[in-house]
């Protein structure tokens, strides 16, 4: 994966989290899986 591809993927992920519903979903998941890392909870959500 090229740096530009990785940056675009990261940018899209941030835009998805910026959506209020997605952010609330992430927070609810993080509350349940509080011992998991941010990256692992993102994988669980998807």
Legacy VTK file of the C-alpha trace (Angstrom):
# vtk DataFile Version 3.0
C-alpha trace
ASCII
DATASET POLYDATA
POINTS 46 float
0.000 0.000 0.000
1.375 3.369 -0.962
1.488 6.261 1.487
-1.142 8.159 -0.503
-3.485 5.148 -0.386
-2.968 4.776 3.362
-3.583 8.482 3.889
-6.816 8.363 1.869
-7.993 5.328 3.856
-7.216 7.110 7.124
-8.951 10.272 5.943
-12.077 8.306 4.988
-12.114 6.572 8.370
-11.909 9.909 10.174
-14.745 11.290 8.055
-16.841 8.242 8.953
-16.224 8.768 12.665
-17.055 12.464 12.337
-20.643 11.455 11.585
-22.499 11.734 14.911
-24.235 8.342 14.613
-20.973 6.569 13.806
-19.204 8.322 16.680
-21.958 7.314 19.144
-21.775 3.747 17.844
-18.025 3.761 18.417
-18.428 5.114 21.960
-21.003 2.445 22.808
-18.703 -0.265 21.468
-15.746 1.194 23.370
-17.826 1.127 26.567
-18.477 -2.592 26.126
-14.926 -3.461 25.026
-13.125 -0.992 27.289
-10.007 -3.168 27.578
-9.626 -3.343 23.793
-7.531 -0.880 21.818
-9.036 1.795 19.578
-7.937 -0.155 16.498
-9.493 -3.410 17.705
-12.813 -1.752 18.487
-12.807 -0.222 14.997
-12.324 -3.694 13.573
-15.173 -5.041 15.710
-17.529 -2.290 14.520
-16.761 -3.035 10.882
LINES 1 47
46 0 1 2 3 4 5 6 7 8 9 10 11 12 13 14 15 16 17 18 19 20 21 22 23 24 25 26 27 28 29 30 31 32 33 34 35 36 37 38 39 40 41 42 43 44 45
